[in-house]
């Protein structure tokens, strides 16, 4: 009877001290911390800014060029054949200003505005996709932490029950009512429950370390309770597709790629057949001050030119421009197929998600009933053990079945919650919106 005190002493050092006093970090706070501390997301944000700035730079082609000039001159006149003196020529100051505007109209200019818009949209979709993936990872990891807290509480209750059984058995052993084998089995049950609790604590510690690395959080904390399980009922996948497909990131990205290739095809056609027109307008002003401090007569000048270039060689089949146009047309065909593939993949994902959620909810109903039976069985086993009708092994087995039923139901709730969140993420909506739209009831 010397092992149990050592186990109880180990348990004291194993459990976190003051866990009840740890601050609660909400899911929203965790998501905010991840957004602020995740370097990859920060890099994506910088890339988005750079892409947007570059895409907007085409406006510089429409800005006139201005210039200001000033020159000063002086000198000395040396003696010559008719003049024996040296004369200072004074200082002459010339001032000037000019403004020049040049604009070239070609296929690139015509499609530049659309190209800029599509480039910014593509970068924004890439950033949005990365941000959504990070939010999905943080959210599911956070809920997993919450389930560890519940599993630990269940393990603590099982250990407490095993300890009470041991103490009761010890009293009966001291009174000569049970043999040493029975007492040893209750002691072994305490050992097993202690190990189960230790494993649950270790699993949470590992998950917490990974979560801190993901979010940049450093201090220990506790989570909010796991959200209530909401039982959902969905229409056919095709109905969800028709309602939400165009708002999903996958379809928007595919359409952006298709529109980009169509814009590139238009540009290639214009570059092949359209002449290039370049118009230039310039204005110059010139004036200055002489050594007599008089202002010299100002001069003004205005000039302009128009040049037209016809790309005759691009009309020849097999030329670089002709090949560029054909390749651009093929790219449109490829991106059209990619959009169709993205639509098919989305529809298949919706079907799989609905099946997964329905299966998870079916398991929830069964496991909820199983837990009720396990609780009732354990209560009856406790009464039977106290009455001497069953052995300590039977009571331990009943306790294990109860803990297993609790953990299985907890795991099923987490799976249903994550599956629902994944579907909402796929549809491009919030989980709350999905639950409000398709809920039929809430489980206890």
C-alpha positions as CSV (number, residue, x, y, z in Angstrom):
1,X,0.0,0.0,0.0
2,X,2.9,2.4,-0.6
3,X,2.4,3.3,-4.2
4,X,-0.8,5.4,-3.9
5,X,0.7,8.2,-1.7
6,X,3.5,8.7,-4.3
7,X,1.0,8.9,-7.1
8,X,-1.1,11.5,-5.2
9,X,2.1,13.5,-4.5
10,X,3.0,13.4,-8.2
11,X,-0.5,14.6,-9.0
12,X,-0.1,17.7,-6.9
13,X,3.0,18.8,-8.9
14,X,1.5,17.8,-12.2
15,X,-1.6,20.0,-12.1
16,X,-1.2,23.7,-13.1
17,X,-1.1,26.0,-10.1
18,X,-3.7,28.8,-10.2
19,X,-5.2,27.7,-13.5
20,X,-8.5,29.1,-12.4
21,X,-6.9,32.5,-12.2
22,X,-5.5,32.6,-15.7
23,X,-7.0,35.2,-18.0
24,X,-9.5,34.2,-20.7
25,X,-8.4,34.9,-24.3
26,X,-11.4,34.9,-26.6
27,X,-11.3,33.6,-30.2
28,X,-11.6,37.2,-31.6
29,X,-8.6,38.2,-29.5
30,X,-6.6,35.2,-30.7
31,X,-7.5,36.0,-34.3
32,X,-6.4,39.6,-33.9
33,X,-3.1,38.5,-32.3
34,X,-2.4,36.1,-35.2
35,X,-3.1,38.9,-37.7
36,X,-0.7,41.2,-36.0
37,X,2.1,38.7,-35.3
38,X,2.0,36.4,-38.3
39,X,5.0,37.4,-40.5
40,X,3.7,35.6,-43.5
41,X,0.4,37.5,-43.4
42,X,2.3,40.7,-43.0
43,X,4.4,39.8,-46.1
44,X,1.3,39.2,-48.1
45,X,-0.1,42.6,-47.0
46,X,3.2,44.3,-48.2
47,X,3.0,42.5,-51.5
48,X,-0.6,43.7,-51.9
49,X,0.5,47.3,-51.3
50,X,3.4,47.0,-53.7
51,X,1.1,45.4,-56.4
52,X,-1.5,48.1,-55.9
53,X,1.1,50.9,-56.2
54,X,2.6,49.4,-59.3
55,X,-0.8,48.9,-60.9
56,X,-1.7,52.5,-60.3
57,X,1.5,53.8,-61.8
58,X,0.1,53.8,-65.3
59,X,-1.5,57.1,-64.4
60,X,1.9,58.8,-64.7
61,X,1.7,58.5,-68.5
62,X,-1.0,61.2,-68.4
63,X,0.9,63.7,-66.2
64,X,2.7,66.5,-68.2
65,X,6.4,67.1,-67.7
66,X,7.4,70.5,-66.3
67,X,10.9,72.0,-66.0
68,X,12.6,75.3,-64.8
69,X,16.0,76.4,-65.9
70,X,18.4,79.3,-65.0
71,X,21.8,80.1,-66.2
72,X,24.3,82.9,-65.2
73,X,27.3,84.1,-67.3
74,X,30.0,86.7,-66.9
75,X,33.5,87.5,-68.3
76,X,36.3,90.0,-68.9
77,X,37.3,91.7,-72.1
78,X,41.0,91.8,-72.6
79,X,43.1,94.6,-74.4
80,X,43.1,94.4,-78.2
81,X,44.6,96.5,-81.0
82,X,42.2,99.3,-80.5
83,X,41.5,99.1,-76.7
84,X,44.2,99.0,-74.1
85,X,42.0,98.5,-71.1
86,X,40.5,95.4,-69.5
87,X,36.7,95.6,-69.2
88,X,34.3,93.6,-66.9
89,X,31.5,92.3,-69.0
90,X,28.9,92.1,-66.1
91,X,26.6,89.3,-65.3
92,X,23.8,88.0,-67.5
93,X,21.0,85.9,-66.0
94,X,18.9,83.8,-68.3
95,X,15.6,82.3,-67.0
96,X,13.5,79.6,-68.7
97,X,10.6,77.3,-68.1
98,X,9.1,74.5,-70.2
99,X,6.2,72.1,-70.1
100,X,5.9,69.0,-72.2
101,X,3.1,66.5,-72.6
102,X,3.5,63.4,-74.7
103,X,0.9,60.6,-75.1
104,X,1.1,57.4,-77.0
105,X,-2.1,55.6,-78.0
106,X,-1.6,51.9,-78.7
107,X,-3.2,48.6,-77.6
108,X,-1.5,48.6,-74.3
109,X,-2.9,52.0,-73.4
110,X,-6.5,51.0,-74.3
111,X,-6.3,47.9,-72.1
112,X,-4.2,49.4,-69.3
113,X,-7.0,50.5,-67.1
114,X,-8.6,47.0,-67.1
115,X,-5.2,45.4,-66.6
116,X,-4.5,47.6,-63.6
117,X,-7.9,46.7,-62.0
118,X,-7.5,43.0,-62.6
119,X,-3.9,43.0,-61.2
120,X,-5.1,44.7,-58.0
121,X,-8.1,42.4,-57.7
122,X,-5.8,39.3,-58.1
123,X,-3.5,40.5,-55.4
124,X,-6.4,41.3,-53.1
125,X,-7.8,37.8,-53.7
126,X,-4.4,36.2,-52.9
127,X,-4.2,38.2,-49.6
128,X,-7.8,37.3,-48.8
129,X,-7.2,33.6,-49.4
130,X,-4.1,33.6,-47.2
131,X,-5.9,35.5,-44.4
132,X,-8.9,33.1,-44.5
133,X,-6.6,30.1,-44.3
134,X,-4.9,31.6,-41.3
135,X,-8.3,32.3,-39.6
136,X,-9.4,28.8,-40.3
137,X,-6.2,27.3,-38.7
138,X,-6.4,29.6,-35.7
139,X,-10.1,28.9,-35.1
140,X,-9.9,25.2,-35.4
141,X,-6.8,25.1,-33.1
142,X,-8.6,27.3,-30.6
143,X,-11.6,25.0,-30.4
144,X,-9.3,22.0,-30.1
145,X,-7.7,23.7,-27.1
146,X,-11.2,24.2,-25.6
147,X,-11.9,20.4,-26.0
148,X,-8.7,19.7,-24.1
149,X,-9.9,21.7,-21.2
150,X,-13.1,19.7,-21.1
151,X,-11.2,16.4,-21.5
152,X,-9.0,17.4,-18.6
153,X,-12.0,18.2,-16.4
154,X,-13.5,14.8,-17.3
155,X,-10.2,13.1,-16.4
156,X,-10.1,14.9,-13.1
157,X,-13.6,13.8,-12.2
158,X,-12.7,10.2,-13.1
159,X,-9.6,10.4,-10.9
160,X,-11.5,11.9,-8.1
161,X,-14.1,9.1,-8.3
162,X,-11.3,6.5,-8.4
163,X,-9.7,8.0,-5.3
164,X,-13.1,8.0,-3.4
165,X,-13.5,4.3,-4.4
166,X,-10.0,3.6,-3.1
167,X,-10.7,5.3,0.2
168,X,-14.0,3.5,0.6
169,X,-12.3,0.2,-0.2
170,X,-9.5,1.0,2.1
171,X,-11.9,1.4,5.0
172,X,-13.6,-1.9,4.1
173,X,-10.1,-3.6,3.9
174,X,-9.2,-2.3,7.3
175,X,-12.4,-3.7,8.7
176,X,-11.7,-7.1,7.1
177,X,-14.7,-6.8,4.6
178,X,-12.6,-7.1,1.4
179,X,-9.3,-8.8,0.6
180,X,-6.0,-7.2,-0.4
181,X,-6.6,-8.1,-4.1
182,X,-9.7,-5.9,-4.2
183,X,-7.8,-3.0,-2.6
184,X,-4.9,-3.4,-5.0
185,X,-7.3,-3.2,-8.0
186,X,-8.8,0.1,-6.7
187,X,-5.3,1.4,-6.2
188,X,-4.4,0.4,-9.8
189,X,-7.5,2.2,-11.0
190,X,-6.2,5.4,-9.3
191,X,-2.9,4.9,-11.1
192,X,-4.6,4.5,-14.5
193,X,-6.7,7.6,-14.0
194,X,-3.7,9.6,-12.9
195,X,-1.8,8.6,-16.1
196,X,-4.9,9.5,-18.2
197,X,-5.0,12.9,-16.6
198,X,-1.3,13.3,-17.2
199,X,-1.7,12.4,-20.8
200,X,-4.5,14.9,-21.2
201,X,-2.4,17.7,-19.6
202,X,0.6,16.8,-21.8
203,X,-1.6,16.9,-25.0
204,X,-3.0,20.3,-24.1
205,X,0.5,21.6,-23.3
206,X,1.7,20.6,-26.7
207,X,-1.3,22.1,-28.4
208,X,-0.9,25.3,-26.4
209,X,2.8,25.6,-27.5
210,X,1.8,25.2,-31.1
211,X,-1.1,27.7,-30.7
212,X,1.2,30.3,-29.1
213,X,3.7,30.0,-32.0
214,X,0.8,30.4,-34.5
215,X,-0.7,33.5,-32.8
216,X,2.4,35.1,-31.2
217,X,0.8,35.0,-27.8
218,X,3.3,34.4,-25.0
219,X,1.4,34.3,-21.7
220,X,-0.7,31.3,-20.4
221,X,-4.4,31.6,-20.8
222,X,-7.7,29.7,-20.8
223,X,-10.2,29.5,-23.6
224,X,-13.8,30.3,-23.9
225,X,-16.1,27.3,-23.7
226,X,-16.7,25.3,-26.8
227,X,-19.6,26.8,-28.8
228,X,-22.9,25.0,-28.5
229,X,-23.5,22.3,-31.2
230,X,-26.1,23.5,-33.7
231,X,-27.8,20.8,-35.7
232,X,-28.1,21.9,-39.3
233,X,-30.2,20.8,-42.3
234,X,-29.1,21.7,-45.8
235,X,-30.7,21.7,-49.2
236,X,-29.0,20.0,-52.2
237,X,-25.5,21.0,-52.9
238,X,-26.6,22.5,-56.2
239,X,-28.8,24.9,-54.4
240,X,-26.0,26.1,-52.2
241,X,-23.8,26.4,-55.3
242,X,-26.3,28.6,-57.1
243,X,-26.6,30.9,-54.1
244,X,-23.0,31.2,-52.9
245,X,-20.6,30.2,-55.7
246,X,-20.0,33.6,-57.1
247,X,-19.0,35.0,-53.7
248,X,-16.4,32.3,-53.0
249,X,-12.7,33.0,-53.2
250,X,-12.1,30.0,-55.5
251,X,-14.6,31.1,-58.2
252,X,-13.7,34.8,-57.9
253,X,-10.1,33.9,-58.4
254,X,-10.9,31.7,-61.4
255,X,-13.0,34.4,-63.0
256,X,-10.3,37.0,-62.4
257,X,-7.8,34.8,-64.2
258,X,-10.2,34.3,-67.1
259,X,-11.0,38.1,-67.4
260,X,-7.2,38.8,-67.2
261,X,-6.5,36.4,-70.1
262,X,-9.4,37.9,-72.1
263,X,-8.0,41.4,-71.5
264,X,-4.5,40.1,-72.6
265,X,-6.1,38.7,-75.8
266,X,-7.7,42.0,-76.6
267,X,-4.3,43.7,-76.0
268,X,-2.6,41.2,-78.3
269,X,-5.1,41.8,-81.1
270,X,-4.8,45.6,-80.8
271,X,-1.0,45.4,-80.8
272,X,-1.1,43.4,-84.0
273,X,-3.5,45.5,-86.1
274,X,-3.7,48.9,-84.5
275,X,-1.3,51.7,-85.5
276,X,0.6,53.5,-82.7
277,X,-0.2,57.2,-82.5
278,X,2.1,59.5,-80.5
279,X,1.2,63.1,-79.8
280,X,3.6,65.6,-78.2
281,X,3.0,69.2,-77.2
282,X,5.7,71.5,-75.7
283,X,5.8,75.0,-74.4
284,X,9.0,77.0,-73.7
285,X,9.5,80.4,-72.1
286,X,12.8,82.3,-72.1
287,X,13.9,85.6,-70.6
288,X,16.5,87.1,-68.4
289,X,18.4,90.1,-66.8
290,X,21.4,91.8,-68.2
291,X,24.2,93.7,-66.5
292,X,22.2,96.9,-67.0
293,X,19.5,95.3,-64.7
294,X,17.1,95.5,-67.6
295,X,14.8,92.6,-68.3
296,X,15.5,91.2,-71.8
297,X,12.6,90.6,-74.1
298,X,10.9,87.3,-73.2
299,X,10.4,84.7,-75.9
300,X,7.6,82.1,-76.0
301,X,7.4,78.9,-78.0
302,X,4.7,76.3,-78.6
303,X,5.3,73.2,-80.7
304,X,3.6,70.0,-81.3
305,X,3.9,66.8,-83.3
306,X,1.9,63.7,-84.2
307,X,3.5,60.5,-85.3
308,X,1.6,57.4,-86.6
309,X,3.3,54.0,-86.8
310,X,1.7,51.1,-88.6
311,X,3.1,47.7,-87.7
312,X,3.0,46.1,-91.1
313,X,5.2,43.1,-90.1
314,X,2.7,42.1,-87.4
315,X,0.1,41.4,-90.1
316,X,2.2,38.6,-91.5
317,X,1.1,35.1,-90.2
318,X,3.7,33.6,-88.0
319,X,5.1,37.0,-86.8
320,X,5.8,37.7,-83.2
321,X,2.6,39.7,-82.9
322,X,0.6,36.9,-84.6
323,X,2.0,34.3,-82.3
324,X,1.3,36.4,-79.2
325,X,-2.4,36.8,-80.3
326,X,-2.8,33.0,-80.9
327,X,-1.1,32.2,-77.5
328,X,-3.4,34.7,-75.8
329,X,-6.5,33.0,-77.4
330,X,-5.3,29.6,-76.2
331,X,-4.8,31.1,-72.7
332,X,-8.4,32.2,-72.7
333,X,-9.4,28.6,-73.5
334,X,-7.3,27.3,-70.7
335,X,-8.7,29.7,-68.1
336,X,-12.2,28.9,-69.3
337,X,-11.6,25.3,-68.6
338,X,-9.9,26.2,-65.2
339,X,-13.1,28.1,-64.2
340,X,-15.2,25.1,-65.2
341,X,-12.9,22.9,-63.1
342,X,-13.1,25.2,-60.1
343,X,-16.9,25.1,-60.3
344,X,-16.9,21.3,-60.5
345,X,-14.5,21.1,-57.5
346,X,-16.6,23.5,-55.5
347,X,-19.8,21.6,-56.2
348,X,-18.0,18.3,-55.2
349,X,-16.6,20.0,-52.0
350,X,-20.1,21.1,-51.1
351,X,-21.5,17.6,-51.5
352,X,-18.7,16.2,-49.4
353,X,-19.1,18.9,-46.7
354,X,-22.9,18.2,-46.4
355,X,-22.3,14.5,-46.2
356,X,-19.6,15.0,-43.5
357,X,-21.8,17.3,-41.4
358,X,-24.8,14.9,-41.7
359,X,-22.6,12.0,-40.6
360,X,-21.2,14.0,-37.7
361,X,-24.7,14.9,-36.6
362,X,-25.8,11.2,-36.9
363,X,-22.9,10.2,-34.7
364,X,-23.8,13.0,-32.2
365,X,-27.2,11.5,-31.7
366,X,-25.9,8.1,-31.1
367,X,-23.1,9.2,-28.8
368,X,-25.4,11.4,-26.9
369,X,-27.6,8.4,-26.2
370,X,-24.5,6.3,-25.4
371,X,-23.4,8.9,-22.8
372,X,-26.8,8.8,-21.1
373,X,-26.6,5.0,-20.9
374,X,-22.9,5.2,-19.6
375,X,-23.9,7.7,-16.9
376,X,-26.8,5.6,-15.7
377,X,-24.7,2.5,-15.8
378,X,-21.9,4.1,-13.8
379,X,-24.4,5.4,-11.1
380,X,-25.9,1.9,-10.8
381,X,-22.4,0.4,-10.6
382,X,-21.4,2.7,-7.8
383,X,-24.5,1.6,-5.8
384,X,-23.8,-2.0,-6.6
385,X,-20.2,-1.7,-5.5
386,X,-21.2,-0.1,-2.2
387,X,-23.6,-3.0,-1.7
388,X,-20.9,-5.5,-2.4
389,X,-22.7,-6.9,-5.5
390,X,-19.9,-6.1,-8.0
391,X,-16.1,-6.0,-7.9
392,X,-13.7,-3.1,-8.0
393,X,-12.8,-4.2,-11.5
394,X,-16.4,-3.9,-12.6
395,X,-16.7,-0.4,-11.2
396,X,-13.4,0.6,-12.9
397,X,-14.7,-0.7,-16.2
398,X,-17.9,1.2,-15.8
399,X,-15.9,4.4,-15.0
400,X,-13.7,3.9,-18.1
401,X,-16.8,3.4,-20.3
402,X,-18.2,6.7,-18.9
403,X,-15.0,8.6,-19.6
404,X,-14.8,7.1,-23.0
405,X,-18.4,8.1,-23.8
406,X,-17.7,11.6,-22.6
407,X,-14.6,12.0,-24.7
408,X,-16.2,10.4,-27.8
409,X,-19.2,12.8,-27.6
410,X,-16.8,15.7,-27.1
411,X,-14.8,14.7,-30.2
412,X,-18.0,14.3,-32.2
413,X,-19.1,17.8,-31.2
414,X,-15.7,19.3,-32.3
415,X,-15.9,17.4,-35.6
416,X,-19.4,18.8,-36.3
417,X,-18.4,22.3,-35.3
418,X,-15.2,22.3,-37.5
419,X,-17.1,20.7,-40.4
420,X,-19.7,23.4,-40.2
421,X,-17.0,26.1,-40.0
422,X,-15.2,24.6,-43.0
423,X,-18.4,24.8,-45.0
424,X,-19.1,28.4,-44.0
425,X,-15.5,29.2,-45.0
426,X,-16.0,27.5,-48.4
427,X,-19.2,29.5,-49.0
428,X,-17.5,32.8,-48.1
429,X,-19.8,33.5,-45.1
430,X,-19.6,33.5,-41.3
431,X,-20.3,30.4,-39.3
432,X,-23.1,32.3,-37.4
433,X,-24.7,33.2,-40.8
434,X,-24.6,29.5,-41.8
435,X,-26.1,28.4,-38.5
436,X,-28.9,31.0,-38.5
437,X,-29.8,30.1,-42.1
438,X,-29.9,26.3,-41.8
439,X,-30.4,25.4,-38.1
440,X,-33.2,23.1,-37.1
441,X,-32.4,22.7,-33.4
442,X,-29.7,22.9,-30.8
443,X,-28.4,20.0,-28.9
444,X,-27.9,20.1,-25.1
